[in-house]
Amino acid sequence: MDHPLPLEIDVSDDGTRTLLKVVGELDVATAPVLGDACRRAGSPLALDLSGVTFVDGTGIGSLADLAAAHPEMVLVALSPMVERLIDLGGLADRFVVADPG
């Protein structure tokens, strides 16, 4: 029986950037879904990760890979869990974090 992935991505474009609002779990099962959504989205990319409720090493690694592949990518909001793993992993210098405005 198929179970829906515990990740939702809402894509919107404000004319200057494509915003992907990510809600749910970012892990080994769902990281490829986010990668696919980013590849289909227009540039520049902005990710709102304030709704991420769980993230594992694969999820953080996929964010680092996305940042390398899309140097214009900006993180506009972080959940406490995402922020903590970025800090603990010493990865803060790989991301640009900006105000959502």
Secondary structure, DSSP 8 states (H G I E B T S, - for coil): -----SEEEEEEE-SS-EEEEEEEEESTTTHHHHHHHHHHS-SSEEEEEEEEEEE-HHHHHHHHHHHHH-TT-EEEEE-HHHHHHHHHTT-GGG--B----
